[in-house]
Amino acid sequence: MTPFGRKLRELRSQRGLTLTRMAADLHLSAAYLSALEHGHRSRPSPGLVMQILGYLNVIWDEAEEIKDLAELSRPKVTIDTAGLSSTATELVNRLQGQISTLPEDRLQELLALVKGS
């Protein structure tokens, strides 16, 4: 699941909307909306994000947060380390090899470190 998909599902659930109903109201297929929520589709277009925000009546700071989450929701990421240090290349390769086995608390720690928290 992507950060955008997790937030979308949370908002839809809070509003008591079924996936089928929301998809129909947005003129999307339920399969596509489900794929967005589960991270099986690439990040949504800015226009679709705006349409979703309007439909869910999300404004101000929460809308900006969701736009940012959409930008960060690429399920398949490629990192080019050409020109970076060997340490950077090793880090990326080790993370790629181990990310699926890291527990959620460790992932949260790494994310906080990268965000500078």
All heavy atoms as an XYZ file, in Angstrom:
907
protein
N       0.853     -1.179      0.000
C       0.000      0.000      0.000
C       0.897      1.239      0.000
O       1.922      1.256      0.667
C      -0.896     -0.026      1.234
C      -1.920      1.077      1.256
S      -3.130      0.947      2.593
C      -4.222     -0.280      1.931
N       0.511      2.240     -0.738
C       1.277      3.480     -0.795
C       0.773      4.449      0.278
O      -0.325      4.285      0.805
C       1.120      4.152     -2.172
O      -0.251      4.517     -2.354
C       1.586      3.248     -3.303
N       1.561      5.486      0.592
C       1.082      6.482      1.562
C      -0.239      7.129      1.111
O      -1.151      7.329      1.917
C       2.213      7.508      1.616
C       3.430      6.765      1.176
C       2.945      5.743      0.178
N      -0.350      7.424     -0.173
C      -1.585      8.008     -0.693
C      -2.742      7.016     -0.559
O      -3.838      7.372     -0.132
C      -1.411      8.423     -2.156
C      -2.677      8.935     -2.785
C      -3.115     10.218     -2.544
C      -3.426      8.119     -3.616
C      -4.288     10.684     -3.120
C      -4.602      8.576     -4.196
C      -5.032      9.875     -3.943
N      -2.505      5.766     -0.926
C      -3.549      4.749     -0.845
C      -4.045      4.538      0.571
O      -5.247      4.396      0.814
N      -3.107      4.516      1.530
C      -3.478      4.354      2.941
C      -4.371      5.510      3.396
O      -5.400      5.315      4.035
C      -2.224      4.265      3.806
C      -2.518      4.041      5.283
C      -1.265      4.024      6.134
N      -0.597      5.329      6.072
C       0.655      5.512      5.684
N       1.402      4.495      5.322
N       1.180      6.712      5.664
N      -3.988      6.736      3.035
C      -4.757      7.924      3.436
C      -6.111      7.946      2.743
O      -7.133      8.283      3.360
C      -3.957      9.190      3.120
C      -4.607     10.454      3.609
C      -4.632     10.503      5.119
C      -5.114     11.836      5.624
N      -5.101     11.915      7.091
N      -6.148      7.585      1.470
C      -7.405      7.558      0.725
C      -8.378      6.577      1.369
O      -9.547      6.895      1.597
C      -7.145      7.181     -0.728
C      -8.353      7.057     -1.640
C      -9.151      8.354     -1.688
C      -7.910      6.647     -3.034
N      -7.899      5.401      1.679
C      -8.758      4.389      2.311
C      -9.254      4.885      3.675
O     -10.416      4.703      4.035
C      -8.012      3.082      2.475
C      -8.851      2.036      3.216
C      -8.144      0.744      3.304
N      -8.500     -0.001      2.112
C      -8.138     -1.238      1.889
N      -7.365     -1.857      2.747
N      -8.511     -1.863      0.810
N      -8.371      5.514      4.429
C      -8.742      6.045      5.748
C      -9.855      7.090      5.614
O     -10.850      7.042      6.339
C      -7.501      6.665      6.393
C      -7.722      7.356      7.710
C      -6.453      8.054      8.168
O      -5.379      7.417      8.190
O      -6.534      9.250      8.501
N      -9.693      8.033      4.687
C     -10.700      9.080      4.494
C     -12.028      8.506      4.002
O     -13.103      8.912      4.451
C     -10.183     10.133      3.505
C      -9.031     10.996      3.994
C      -8.472     11.827      2.850
C      -9.472     11.885      5.140
N     -11.947      7.570      3.083
C     -13.162      6.943      2.551
C     -13.903      6.227      3.668
O     -15.127      6.359      3.813
C     -12.787      5.973      1.425
C     -13.970      5.351      0.728
C     -13.547      4.498     -0.448
N     -12.610      3.442     -0.129
C     -12.924      2.319      0.508
N     -14.157      2.108      0.939
N     -12.003      1.388      0.729
N     -13.174      5.519      4.494
C     -13.772      4.782      5.607
C     -14.392      5.727      6.630
O     -15.505      5.493      7.110
C     -12.704      3.905      6.263
O     -13.244      3.222      7.357
N     -13.693      6.809      6.958
C     -14.204      7.794      7.912
C     -15.533      8.392      7.455
O     -16.377      8.728      8.274
C     -13.209      8.930      8.109
C     -12.002      8.581      8.913
C     -10.977      9.700      8.921
O     -11.116     10.725      8.236
N      -9.910      9.501      9.681
N     -15.692      8.509      6.149
C     -16.912      9.107      5.608
C     -18.001      8.075      5.312
O     -19.058      8.399      4.793
C     -16.570      9.910      4.360
C     -15.865     11.213      4.718
C     -15.057     11.755      3.578
N     -14.462     13.050      3.849
C     -13.393     13.256      4.620
N     -12.805     12.259      5.221
N     -12.907     14.479      4.799
N     -17.702      6.820      5.629
C     -18.680      5.758      5.432
C     -18.974      5.451      3.977
O     -20.073      5.010      3.639
N     -17.997      5.667      3.120
C     -18.169      5.432      1.689
C     -17.637      4.063      1.303
O     -16.537      3.687      1.718
C     -17.409      6.490      0.882
C     -17.915      7.917      0.999
C     -16.876      8.877      0.451
C     -19.231      8.058      0.258
N     -18.382      3.350      0.511
C     -17.854      2.106     -0.045
C     -16.958      2.452     -1.225
O     -17.100      3.515     -1.846
C     -18.968      1.168     -0.534
O     -19.631      1.788     -1.644
C     -19.951      0.846      0.579
N     -16.068      1.554     -1.526
C     -15.190      1.748     -2.664
C     -16.010      1.853     -3.951
O     -15.755      2.711     -4.791
C     -14.199      0.578     -2.744
C     -13.103      0.744     -3.759
C     -11.771      0.413     -3.136
C     -13.344     -0.142     -4.942
N     -17.030      1.005     -4.076
C     -17.877      1.002     -5.275
C     -18.600      2.331     -5.437
O     -18.656      2.882     -6.539
C     -18.891     -0.153     -5.195
O     -18.175     -1.377     -5.028
C     -19.731     -0.231     -6.449
N     -19.134      2.865     -4.343
C     -19.872      4.133     -4.404
C     -18.950      5.287     -4.787
O     -19.271      6.106     -5.651
C     -20.539      4.401     -3.040
C     -21.204      5.729     -2.916
C     -22.343      5.834     -3.894
N     -22.830      7.187     -3.944
C     -24.057      7.509     -4.242
N     -24.930      6.569     -4.512
N     -24.428      8.758     -4.272
N     -17.797      5.355     -4.141
C     -16.864      6.442     -4.435
C     -16.385      6.366     -5.875
O     -16.313      7.381     -6.566
C     -15.682      6.400     -3.469
C     -14.726      7.544     -3.659
S     -13.465      7.543     -2.373
C     -12.348      8.771     -3.022
N     -16.059      5.172     -6.325
C     -15.596      5.005     -7.706
C     -16.670      5.460     -8.684
O     -16.379      6.187     -9.645
C     -15.216      3.548     -7.958
N     -17.918      5.061     -8.447
C     -19.006      5.448     -9.346
C     -19.187      6.964     -9.355
O     -19.353      7.575    -10.424
C     -20.308      4.758     -8.929
N     -19.137      7.580     -8.178
C     -19.311      9.035     -8.085
C     -18.195      9.793     -8.794
O     -18.407     10.884     -9.315
C     -19.393      9.474     -6.622
C     -20.683      9.052     -5.942
O     -21.642      8.643     -6.639
O     -20.734      9.127     -4.689
N     -16.996      9.210     -8.810
C     -15.852      9.848     -9.470
C     -15.686      9.414    -10.927
O     -14.739      9.824    -11.589
C     -14.565      9.536     -8.696
C     -14.444     10.171     -7.307
C     -13.236      9.611     -6.574
C     -14.360     11.681     -7.409
N     -16.599      8.562    -11.395
C     -16.551      8.032    -12.763
C     -15.261      7.255    -13.019
O     -14.626      7.383    -14.066
C     -16.730      9.145    -13.798
C     -17.973      9.946    -13.583
N     -19.223      9.444    -13.822
C     -18.157     11.202    -13.098
C     -20.126     10.354    -13.515
N     -19.498     11.434    -13.069
N     -14.897      6.451    -12.012
C     -13.748      5.555    -12.100
C     -14.252      4.133    -11.937
O     -15.327      3.912    -11.399
C     -12.746      5.835    -10.969
C     -12.178      7.235    -10.847
C     -11.414      7.374     -9.535
C     -11.269      7.541    -12.028
N     -13.469      3.179    -12.351
C     -13.844      1.799    -12.063
C     -13.455      1.487    -10.622
O     -12.473      2.034    -10.095
C     -13.161      0.822    -13.023
O     -11.790      0.707    -12.708
N     -14.218      0.622     -9.982
C     -13.907      0.204     -8.619
C     -12.544     -0.492     -8.595
O     -11.787     -0.346     -7.626
C     -14.998     -0.707     -8.081
N     -12.229     -1.218     -9.659
C     -10.938     -1.914     -9.733
C      -9.785     -0.905     -9.728
O      -8.766     -1.131     -9.063
C     -10.875     -2.786    -10.978
N      -9.941      0.190    -10.454
C      -8.887      1.202    -10.504
C      -8.714      1.864     -9.133
O      -7.589      2.041     -8.651
C      -9.180      2.255    -11.568
C      -8.154      3.351    -11.604
C      -6.893      3.129    -12.156
C      -8.422      4.604    -11.067
C      -5.935      4.126    -12.169
C      -7.467      5.605    -11.078
C      -6.228      5.362    -11.629
O      -5.279      6.349    -11.631
N      -9.827      2.231     -8.503
C      -9.754      2.869     -7.191
C      -9.127      1.917     -6.169
O      -8.296      2.318     -5.357
C     -11.145      3.322     -6.735
C     -11.187      4.196     -5.488
C     -10.349      5.454     -5.658
C     -12.627      4.564     -5.158
N      -9.497      0.659     -6.224
C      -8.909     -0.346     -5.339
C      -7.404     -0.459     -5.591
O      -6.604     -0.542     -4.645
C      -9.583     -1.702     -5.545
O      -8.960     -2.693     -4.762
N      -7.015     -0.459     -6.854
C      -5.596     -0.553     -7.202
C      -4.823      0.661     -6.683
O      -3.688      0.525     -6.232
C      -5.427     -0.694     -8.707
N      -5.441      1.847     -6.721
C      -4.802      3.040     -6.156
C      -4.602      2.878     -4.657
O      -3.543      3.182     -4.120
C      -5.650      4.292     -6.409
C      -5.466      5.026     -7.710
C      -6.423      6.216     -7.781
C      -4.040      5.488     -7.899
N      -5.637      2.392     -3.986
C      -5.558      2.216     -2.535
C      -4.493      1.188     -2.151
O      -3.804      1.360     -1.158
C      -6.906      1.793     -1.956
C      -7.904      2.917     -1.871
C      -9.161      2.549     -1.102
O      -9.272      1.404     -0.610
O     -10.037      3.417     -0.991
N      -4.360      0.142     -2.914
C      -3.429     -0.931     -2.579
C      -2.020     -0.731     -3.143
O      -1.138     -1.542     -2.904
C      -3.985     -2.279     -3.055
C      -5.122     -2.748     -2.226
N      -6.431     -2.451     -2.527
C      -5.147     -3.469     -1.085
C      -7.205     -2.979     -1.604
N      -6.461     -3.601     -0.719
N      -1.821      0.334     -3.910
C      -0.500      0.605     -4.457
C      -0.148     -0.228     -5.671
O       1.021     -0.384     -5.996
N      -1.171     -0.766     -6.341
C      -0.926     -1.550     -7.551
C      -0.952     -0.685     -8.809
O      -0.733     -1.193     -9.903
C      -1.951     -2.683     -7.671
C      -1.907     -3.631     -6.522
N      -0.798     -4.392     -6.214
C      -2.831     -3.937     -5.592
C      -1.038     -5.117     -5.150
N      -2.267     -4.864     -4.744
N      -1.260      0.579     -8.655
C      -1.215      1.548     -9.754
C      -0.246      2.649     -9.353
O      -0.069      2.942     -8.176
C      -2.600      2.159    -10.009
C      -3.637      1.171    -10.454
C      -3.312      0.582    -11.791
N      -3.346      1.585    -12.834
C      -3.820      1.393    -14.037
N      -4.294      0.221    -14.365
N      -3.806      2.344    -14.924
N       0.363      3.266    -10.359
C       1.289      4.344    -10.049
C       0.521      5.527     -9.466
O      -0.705      5.542     -9.451
C       2.051      4.767    -11.303
O       1.157      5.286    -12.253
N       1.270      6.498     -9.032
C       0.630      7.634     -8.366
C      -0.411      8.280     -9.279
O      -0.245      8.317    -10.507
C       1.669      8.635     -7.912
C       2.446      9.252     -9.024
C       3.515     10.152     -8.479
N       4.362     10.567     -9.581
C       5.555     11.066     -9.423
N       6.045     11.230     -8.239
N       6.259     11.409    -10.470
N      -1.457      8.807     -8.678
C      -2.526      9.416     -9.478
C      -2.083     10.757    -10.064
O      -1.178     11.397     -9.529
C      -3.656      9.612     -8.462
C      -2.954      9.734     -7.153
C      -1.740      8.847     -7.256
N      -2.741     11.159    -11.126
C      -2.433     12.448    -11.733
C      -2.866     13.567    -10.787
O      -3.766     13.373     -9.955
C      -3.174     12.598    -13.065
O      -4.569     12.734    -12.822
N      -2.238     14.737    -10.899
C      -2.651     15.860    -10.055
C      -4.145     16.195    -10.215
O      -4.811     16.547     -9.245
C      -1.774     17.015    -10.537
C      -0.553     16.347    -11.089
C      -1.057     15.062    -11.711
N      -4.667     16.045    -11.438
C      -6.084     16.316    -11.662
C      -6.985     15.364    -10.900
O      -7.993     15.775    -10.321
N      -6.617     14.079    -10.878
C      -7.410     13.103    -10.139
C      -7.309     13.358     -8.638
O      -8.296     13.249     -7.916
C      -6.975     11.676    -10.470
C      -7.732     10.572     -9.721
C      -9.243     10.672     -9.926
C      -7.217      9.201    -10.153
N      -6.127     13.734     -8.167
C      -5.975     14.060     -6.744
C      -6.910     15.212     -6.382
O      -7.616     15.152     -5.368
C      -4.510     14.402     -6.392
C      -4.400     14.904     -4.955
C      -3.611     13.198     -6.605
N      -6.950     16.237     -7.207
C      -7.834     17.383     -6.947
C      -9.299     16.958     -6.966
O     -10.100     17.419     -6.149
C      -7.583     18.506     -7.966
C      -6.207     19.137     -7.825
S      -5.870     19.819     -6.196
C      -7.039     21.160     -6.154
N      -9.659     16.090     -7.891
C     -11.026     15.590     -7.973
C     -11.392     14.826     -6.693
O     -12.479     15.006     -6.138
C     -11.165     14.678     -9.197
C     -12.562     14.190     -9.458
C     -12.622     13.270    -10.678
O     -11.637     13.036    -11.368
N     -13.800     12.738    -10.939
N     -10.490     13.998     -6.229
C     -10.720     13.230     -5.004
C     -10.840     14.165     -3.798
O     -11.724     14.007     -2.953
C      -9.603     12.185     -4.797
C      -9.728     11.078     -5.851
C      -9.642     11.605     -3.383
C      -8.538     10.134     -5.913
N      -9.954     15.156     -3.716
C     -10.002     16.105     -2.610
C     -11.329     16.855     -2.582
O     -11.924     17.051     -1.517
C      -8.842     17.097     -2.704
C      -7.445     16.524     -2.503
C      -6.386     17.590     -2.742
C      -7.297     15.912     -1.125
N     -11.791     17.265     -3.755
C     -13.082     17.945     -3.830
C     -14.224     17.034     -3.415
O     -15.123     17.438     -2.662
N     -14.199     15.814     -3.898
C     -15.250     14.843     -3.574
C     -15.315     14.572     -2.072
O     -16.398     14.503     -1.497
C     -14.992     13.543     -4.337
C     -15.979     12.448     -4.010
C     -17.259     12.464     -4.544
C     -15.619     11.404     -3.167
C     -18.170     11.456     -4.242
C     -16.511     10.392     -2.865
C     -17.793     10.426     -3.407
O     -18.691      9.440     -3.094
N     -14.146     14.451     -1.455
C     -14.099     14.161     -0.017
C     -14.157     15.425      0.840
O     -14.105     15.352      2.062
C     -12.833     13.365      0.316
C     -12.748     11.973     -0.306
C     -11.371     11.360     -0.050
C     -13.844     11.072      0.240
N     -14.241     16.577      0.180
C     -14.319     17.871      0.870
C     -13.114     18.079      1.799
O     -13.261     18.456      2.957
C     -15.629     18.008      1.647
C     -15.925     19.457      1.995
O     -15.511     20.366      1.291
N     -16.619     19.658      3.096
N     -11.936     17.818      1.259
C     -10.701     17.986      2.007
C     -10.089     19.328      1.596
O      -9.946     19.608      0.404
C      -9.706     16.838      1.700
C      -8.380     17.070      2.392
C     -10.304     15.503      2.108
N      -9.749     20.133      2.589
C      -9.216     21.471      2.291
C      -7.973     21.762      3.109
O      -7.602     21.013      3.998
C     -10.273     22.568      2.536
C     -10.764     22.547      3.989
C     -11.445     22.406      1.583
C     -11.655     23.712      4.366
N      -7.331     22.854      2.769
C      -6.197     23.447      3.465
C      -5.039     22.494      3.707
O      -4.567     21.856      2.805
C      -6.654     24.122      4.764
C      -7.748     25.119      4.536
C      -9.064     24.962      4.866
C      -7.653     26.381      3.882
N      -9.784     26.060      4.479
C      -8.949     26.951      3.871
C      -6.623     27.106      3.303
C      -9.222     28.196      3.324
C      -6.896     28.342      2.748
C      -8.174     28.867      2.769
N      -4.615     22.424      4.960
C      -3.413     21.656      5.290
C      -3.558     20.174      4.963
O      -2.613     19.544      4.489
C      -3.054     21.809      6.774
C      -2.573     23.210      7.120
O      -2.211     23.955      6.190
O      -2.569     23.561      8.316
N      -4.738     19.627      5.216
C      -4.933     18.207      4.926
C      -4.847     17.952      3.416
O      -4.300     16.939      2.984
C      -6.263     17.708      5.475
C      -6.395     16.208      5.391
C      -7.649     15.666      6.058
O      -8.634     16.407      6.220
O      -7.634     14.477      6.392
N      -5.359     18.888      2.629
C      -5.272     18.750      1.168
C      -3.810     18.777      0.719
O      -3.403     17.977     -0.130
C      -6.068     19.851      0.476
N      -3.021     19.662      1.286
C      -1.600     19.734      0.931
C      -0.877     18.454      1.332
O      -0.034     17.948      0.596
C      -0.935     20.950      1.588
C      -1.359     22.269      0.977
C      -1.103     22.344     -0.520
O      -0.009     21.968     -0.978
O      -2.016     22.780     -1.251
N      -1.226     17.922      2.500
C      -0.622     16.665      2.952
C      -0.928     15.541      1.966
O      -0.046     14.756      1.607
C      -1.163     16.284      4.331
C      -0.710     14.926      4.807
C      -1.517     14.373      5.974
O      -2.373     15.081      6.521
O      -1.291     13.199      6.311
N      -2.165     15.479      1.504
C      -2.565     14.413      0.582
C      -1.889     14.586     -0.774
O      -1.467     13.604     -1.393
C      -4.098     14.341      0.471
C      -4.660     13.888      1.831
C      -4.535     13.410     -0.647
C      -6.146     14.032      1.977
N      -1.753     15.816     -1.240
C      -1.027     16.062     -2.488
C       0.418     15.582     -2.355
O       0.964     14.966     -3.272
C      -1.052     17.550     -2.844
C      -2.388     18.052     -3.314
C      -2.270     19.540     -3.609
C      -3.600     20.220     -3.703
N      -3.450     21.673     -3.880
N       1.042     15.876     -1.213
C       2.415     15.423     -0.977
C       2.488     13.896     -0.940
O       3.421     13.302     -1.486
C       2.958     15.997      0.333
C       3.208     17.497      0.273
O       3.279     18.058     -0.845
O       3.341     18.108      1.353
N       1.516     13.269     -0.293
C       1.496     11.803     -0.226
C       1.356     11.197     -1.622
O       1.972     10.174     -1.923
C       0.349     11.319      0.670
C       0.507     11.590      2.161
C      -0.738     11.145      2.913
C       1.745     10.912      2.716
N       0.550     11.836     -2.471
C       0.393     11.340     -3.842
C       1.731     11.396     -4.576
O       2.091     10.463     -5.301
C      -0.671     12.147     -4.582
N       2.487     12.463     -4.371
C       3.794     12.588     -5.013
C       4.774     11.524     -4.528
O       5.662     11.103     -5.254
C       4.389     13.975     -4.763
C       3.806     15.049     -5.637
C       4.090     14.806     -7.111
O       5.251     14.530     -7.484
O       3.140     14.891     -7.895
N       4.594     11.091     -3.280
C       5.494     10.098     -2.685
C       4.998      8.667     -2.864
O       5.501      7.755     -2.222
C       5.663     10.384     -1.184
C       6.382     11.672     -0.837
C       6.265     11.954      0.660
C       7.844     11.602     -1.256
N       4.019      8.477     -3.707
C       3.383      7.163     -3.825
C       3.688      6.464     -5.138
O       2.799      6.049     -5.863
C       1.872      7.311     -3.622
O       1.597      7.646     -2.294
N       4.950      6.325     -5.421
C       5.377      5.527     -6.562
C       5.734      4.146     -6.044
O       6.711      3.997     -5.324
C       6.580      6.156     -7.247
C       6.232      7.444     -7.966
C       7.458      8.085     -8.503
N       8.187      8.645     -7.346
C       9.410      9.104     -7.381
N      10.088      9.083     -8.497
N       9.989      9.595     -6.312
N       4.937      3.119     -6.382
C       5.217      1.793     -5.838
C       6.528      1.177     -6.326
O       7.099      0.340     -5.652
C       4.039      0.944     -6.276
C       3.177      1.780     -7.127
C       3.730      3.161     -7.178
N       7.016      1.602     -7.472
C       8.281      1.077     -7.996
C       9.239      2.248     -8.157
O       9.024      3.120     -8.992
C       8.063      0.382     -9.333
C       7.207     -0.854     -9.216
C       7.025     -1.530    -10.536
C       6.127     -2.740    -10.362
N       5.876     -3.418    -11.611
N      10.283      2.242     -7.360
C      11.216      3.359     -7.324
C      12.573      2.912     -7.846
O      13.056      1.835     -7.510
C      11.372      3.877     -5.875
C      12.373      5.008     -5.814
C      10.031      4.310     -5.316
N      13.201      3.752     -8.656
C      14.551      3.524     -9.134
C      15.422      4.649     -8.589
O      15.050      5.822     -8.709
C      14.609      3.533    -10.670
O      13.729      2.534    -11.150
C      16.008      3.289    -11.177
N      16.535      4.296     -8.009
C      17.441      5.301     -7.458
C      18.753      5.229     -8.217
O      19.424      4.199     -8.221
C      17.680      5.080     -5.953
C      16.353      5.159     -5.200
C      18.678      6.096     -5.418
C      16.466      4.835     -3.728
N      19.110      6.330     -8.844
C      20.351      6.418     -9.605
C      21.445      6.941     -8.673
O      21.395      8.090     -8.235
C      20.157      7.366    -10.790
C      21.391      7.496    -11.657
O      22.407      6.834    -11.368
O      21.331      8.273    -12.624
N      22.416      6.105     -8.354
C      23.501      6.523     -7.470
C      24.776      6.882     -8.243
O      25.824      7.081     -7.628
C      23.821      5.435     -6.420
O      24.232      4.252     -7.082
C      22.620      5.168     -5.528
N      24.673      6.949     -9.567
C      25.838      7.336    -10.369
C      26.311      8.714     -9.908
O      25.528      9.642     -9.753
C      25.480      7.375    -11.838
N      27.589      8.821     -9.645
C      28.157     10.087     -9.215
C      28.100     10.299     -7.709
O      28.638     11.277     -7.205
N      27.424      9.402     -6.986
C      27.386      9.501     -5.528
C      28.485      8.626     -4.938
O      29.134      7.843     -5.635
C      26.012      9.067     -5.000
C      24.815      9.873     -5.486
C      23.527      9.321     -4.884
C      24.970     11.348     -5.146
N      28.661      8.726     -3.659
C      29.715      7.945     -2.996
C      29.371      6.464     -3.000
O      28.218      6.063     -3.167
C      29.882      8.420     -1.549
O      28.764      8.020     -0.777
N      30.404      5.656     -2.760
C      30.175      4.216     -2.662
C      29.291      3.900     -1.454
O      28.541      2.928     -1.466
C      31.509      3.464     -2.569
O      32.215      3.844     -1.407
N      29.342      4.733     -0.436
C      28.501      4.547      0.742
C      27.031      4.700      0.371
O      26.183      3.900      0.802
C      28.874      5.556      1.850
O      30.258      5.434      2.150
C      28.052      5.336      3.103
N      26.729      5.697     -0.449
C      25.348      5.903     -0.892
C      24.862      4.710     -1.705
O      23.738      4.224     -1.516
C      25.240      7.185     -1.708
N      25.710      4.208     -2.586
C      25.340      3.049     -3.406
C      25.122      1.819     -2.537
O      24.152      1.074     -2.714
C      26.417      2.782     -4.469
O      26.540      3.937     -5.295
C      26.066      1.583     -5.325
N      26.010      1.603     -1.560
C      25.843      0.458     -0.668
C      24.549      0.583      0.130
O      23.804     -0.396      0.273
C      27.027      0.350      0.286
C      26.894     -0.835      1.233
C      28.053     -0.961      2.211
O      29.026     -0.185      2.134
O      27.965     -1.865      3.061
N      24.262      1.769      0.640
C      23.039      1.980      1.416
C      21.804      1.640      0.602
O      20.930      0.899      1.059
C      22.958      3.434      1.900
C      21.643      3.837      2.566
C      21.407      3.038      3.838
C      21.646      5.332      2.841
N      21.737      2.140     -0.615
C      20.575      1.889     -1.468
C      20.435      0.401     -1.762
O      19.333     -0.161     -1.688
C      20.677      2.712     -2.774
C      19.629      2.281     -3.774
C      20.541      4.190     -2.467
N      21.523     -0.251     -2.062
C      21.467     -1.680     -2.369
C      21.090     -2.516     -1.159
O      20.326     -3.477     -1.268
C      22.791     -2.149     -2.971
C      22.885     -1.777     -4.428
O      22.307     -2.439     -5.275
N      23.591     -0.692     -4.727
N      21.619     -2.165      0.005
C      21.252     -2.904      1.217
C      19.780     -2.678      1.566
O      19.083     -3.614      1.953
C      22.153     -2.532      2.378
C      23.555     -3.091      2.236
C      24.376     -2.847      3.504
N      25.719     -3.351      3.336
C      26.075     -4.611      3.552
N      25.181     -5.503      3.924
N      27.334     -4.990      3.386
N      19.324     -1.458      1.433
C      17.922     -1.167      1.714
C      17.012     -1.931      0.758
O      16.028     -2.543      1.174
C      17.653      0.339      1.616
C      16.252      0.790      1.979
C      15.885      0.391      3.401
C      16.130      2.293      1.811
N      17.374     -1.950     -0.516
C      16.581     -2.687     -1.501
C      16.499     -4.159     -1.141
O      15.457     -4.781     -1.254
C      17.177     -2.494     -2.895
C      16.368     -3.112     -4.021
C      16.664     -4.591     -4.238
O      17.775     -5.069     -4.024
N      15.664     -5.324     -4.654
N      17.593     -4.714     -0.672
C      17.625     -6.133     -0.361
C      16.936     -6.502      0.940
O      16.534     -7.646      1.129
N      16.795     -5.535      1.846
C      16.275     -5.861      3.173
C      14.962     -5.196      3.532
O      14.361     -5.525      4.565
C      17.317     -5.499      4.234
C      18.588     -6.309      4.106
C      19.621     -5.924      5.146
O      19.319     -5.324      6.155
N      20.868     -6.281      4.881
N      14.472     -4.273      2.739
C      13.295     -3.498      3.126
C      12.071     -4.377      3.401
O      11.294     -4.107      4.299
C      12.974     -2.385      2.096
C      12.015     -1.383      2.712
C      12.469     -2.980      0.786
C      11.947     -0.077      1.984
N      11.927     -5.457      2.655
C      10.749     -6.308      2.841
C      10.786     -7.091      4.147
O       9.755     -7.595      4.592
C      10.594     -7.275      1.662
O      11.689     -8.158      1.618
N      11.945     -7.168      4.782
C      12.052     -7.928      6.029
C      12.128     -7.045      7.271
O      12.120     -7.554      8.385
C      13.297     -8.838      6.010
O      14.471     -8.024      5.942
C      13.249     -9.802      4.832
N      12.208     -5.735      7.074
C      12.320     -4.833      8.216
C      10.969     -4.674      8.907
O       9.951     -4.462      8.252
C      12.828     -3.458      7.778
C      14.266     -3.397      7.278
C      14.571     -2.025      6.709
C      15.227     -3.738      8.399
N      10.955     -4.728     10.237
C       9.700     -4.515     10.956
C       9.259     -3.050     10.858
O      10.083     -2.154     10.618
C      10.027     -4.906     12.397
C      11.511     -4.858     12.498
C      12.059     -5.047     11.119
N       7.987     -2.823     11.040
C       7.406     -1.482     10.877
C       8.104     -0.447     11.759
O       8.335      0.678     11.317
C       5.911     -1.517     11.179
C       5.189     -0.217     10.901
C       5.181      0.224      9.446
O       5.296     -0.627      8.550
O       5.056      1.438      9.193
N       8.453     -0.795     12.997
C       9.097      0.184     13.877
C      10.457      0.627     13.330
O      10.814      1.804     13.427
C       9.206     -0.333     15.314
C      10.074     -1.579     15.442
O      10.075     -2.421     14.519
O      10.744     -1.722     16.492
N      11.188     -0.289     12.727
C      12.477      0.072     12.129
C      12.278      0.956     10.892
O      13.037      1.886     10.658
C      13.278     -1.178     11.753
C      13.676     -2.044     12.922
C      14.650     -1.367     13.839
N      15.961     -1.346     13.192
C      16.987     -0.652     13.632
N      16.881      0.085     14.694
N      18.126     -0.695     12.997
N      11.250      0.636     10.103
C      10.937      1.470      8.944
C      10.585      2.885      9.387
O      11.009      3.868      8.762
C       9.788      0.857      8.137
C      10.104     -0.453      7.420
C       8.827     -1.054      6.853
C      11.139     -0.250      6.333
N       9.827      3.000     10.467
C       9.468      4.318     10.989
C      10.719      5.082     11.442
O      10.831      6.285     11.214
C       8.481      4.177     12.164
C       7.105      3.686     11.770
C       6.327      4.688     10.946
O       6.600      5.886     10.960
N       5.348      4.216     10.207
N      11.649      4.388     12.076
C      12.896      5.004     12.503
C      13.692      5.514     11.309
O      14.211      6.641     11.323
C      13.766      4.013     13.284
C      13.244      3.650     14.649
C      14.093      2.556     15.306
O      15.244      2.322     14.883
O      13.581      1.922     16.244
N      13.812      4.698     10.278
C      14.535      5.106      9.075
C      13.861      6.301      8.391
O      14.531      7.224      7.945
C      14.661      3.935      8.102
C      15.625      2.832      8.504
C      15.440      1.605      7.602
C      17.057      3.332      8.441
N      12.542      6.253      8.319
C      11.798      7.352      7.699
C      12.017      8.649      8.481
O      12.258      9.709      7.884
C      10.315      7.010      7.624
C       9.418      8.058      6.970
C       9.858      8.351      5.539
C       7.969      7.579      6.991
N      11.973      8.571      9.793
C      12.213      9.758     10.609
C      13.631     10.300     10.396
O      13.825     11.504     10.307
C      11.983      9.432     12.094
N      14.597      9.398     10.281
C      15.974      9.803     10.035
C      16.103     10.526      8.697
O      16.717     11.592      8.604
C      16.892      8.575     10.071
C      18.372      8.825      9.840
C      18.966      9.656     10.971
C      19.106      7.507      9.703
N      15.483      9.967      7.671
C      15.555     10.569      6.336
C      14.819     11.909      6.304
O      15.274     12.861      5.654
C      14.989      9.604      5.269
C      14.861     10.274      3.931
C      15.882      8.375      5.156
N      13.718     11.999      7.015
C      12.960     13.266      7.068
C      13.683     14.309      7.906
O      13.334     15.484      7.839
C      11.572     13.029      7.671
C      10.597     12.376      6.764
C       9.263     12.235      7.503
C       8.127     11.893      6.620
N       6.849     11.784      7.386
N      14.645     13.877      8.719
C      15.366     14.809      9.568
C      14.653     15.096     10.874
O      14.876     16.121     11.505
N      13.777     14.175     11.277
C      13.022     14.369     12.522
C      13.869     14.066     13.733
O      14.706     13.240     13.756
C      11.797     13.466     12.546
O      10.982     13.718     11.441
